[in-house]
Amino acid sequence: LTSSSFQEDCLQSHNYYRQLENKPPLQIRQDLVDFAQYRANSLSYYCSFNHDGNDGSGYGENLSGYKNCRDAVKQWYDEKINYTMPIFTMDTGHYTQ
């Protein structure tokens, strides 16, 4: 997660889809990068692939098995087809994140 090319790929992918929705672009925040790396290390250590909704961080979390960010973000964006209102549903949880 800490490689600058991976971060840039993630940022560009997110901002591409945000632009389609007339949303402001995101910027890289080092505190979020550090927390994401911590979570990735923890998932790897415990051989786990589960959300941790009770970690107290206040951050949302999307997981993906794709090896590049572009494909992961596209998968999350593709949930838009199921989006009908601004509330959480299991079918749109990644899209609304």
GUGUFI-661746 format. One record per residue (C-alpha): x negated, y, z. Coordinates in steps of 0.2 Angstrom, whole numbers, padded with zeros to 4 digits, always signed. Each point is the difference from the previous one (the first is absolute). Last residue first. Layout:
// GUGUFI-661746
XYZ ...
//
This chain:
// GUGUFI-661746
+0092+0021+0004 +0016+0001-0010 -0006-0011-0014 -0008-0012+0012 +0016-0003+0010 +0011+0000-0016 +0008-0018+0000 -0002-0002+0019 +0011+0016+0003 -0005+0016+0007 +0010+0015-0003 +0000+0014-0013 +0013-0007-0011 +0002-0011-0016 -0017-0008-0002 +0000-0017-0008 -0008+0005-0016 -0013+0010+0010 -0007-0016+0006 -0012+0002-0016 -0009+0013+0010 -0007-0013+0012 -0006-0012-0014 -0008+0015-0009 -0009+0005+0016 -0007-0018+0002 -0005-0001-0018 -0010+0017+0001 -0007-0005+0016 -0010-0014-0006 -0002-0018+0007 +0018-0003+0002 +0006-0008+0015 +0009+0015+0007 +0005+0007+0016 +0009+0016+0004 -0001+0009+0017 +0008+0015+0008 -0010+0009+0013 +0007+0005+0017 -0016-0008+0008 +0009-0010+0013 -0005-0017-0006 +0018-0006+0000 +0004-0002-0018 -0015-0011-0004 +0004-0006-0017 -0006-0018-0004 -0014-0007-0011 -0010-0009+0013 -0017-0010+0000 -0003+0008+0017 -0016+0008-0004 +0006+0005-0018 +0016+0008+0007 -0011+0009+0013 -0013+0006-0013 +0014+0006-0011 +0009+0009+0015 -0017+0009+0005 -0003+0005-0018 +0018+0007-0001 -0004+0010+0016 -0016+0007-0007 +0008+0005-0017 +0014+0008+0010 -0012+0010+0011 -0010+0005-0016 +0015+0008-0009 +0000-0002-0019 +0012+0012-0008 +0018-0003-0006 +0008+0009-0014 +0016+0009+0002 +0016-0009-0005 +0009+0003-0017 +0005-0018-0001 -0011-0004-0015 -0014+0010+0008 +0001-0012+0015 -0002-0014-0011 -0017+0007-0007 -0005+0006+0017 +0001-0018+0008 -0011-0007-0014 -0012+0014+0000 -0002-0001+0019 -0002-0019+0000 -0013+0000-0014 -0009+0014+0009 -0001-0010+0016 -0006-0015-0010 -0013+0010-0009 -0006+0008+0017 -0003-0016+0008 +0008+0000+0018 +0014-0012-0003 
//
